[in-house]
């Protein structure tokens, strides 16, 4: 049985604009998802982007396992700063008593 991250640990609220691809006028985004429960860590760390570049992530967001946030999505953090999702990882451990979650590294 896969469990979810306990809501008590998701102390912050973020806003997500899921990336939908490129259009005639640049990046396109789907519906805004406001007030998403999350845990935000503003410690910088190196991550590898999808194209292989090493990029410094300025924030890491942990949210529920169903978060709709593909790489390239816009995220507004609790301090009001808007950032872009670099990598998105869905963590699950079927059969183990550990919580499932989505981890997003942000520019």
Secondary structure, 3 states (H helix, E strand, C coil): CCEECCHHHCCEEEEEEEEEEEECCEEEEEEEEEEEEEEEECCCEEEECCCCCEEEECEEEEECCCCCCCCCCEEECCCCCEEEEEEEEEECCCCCCCEEEEEEEEC
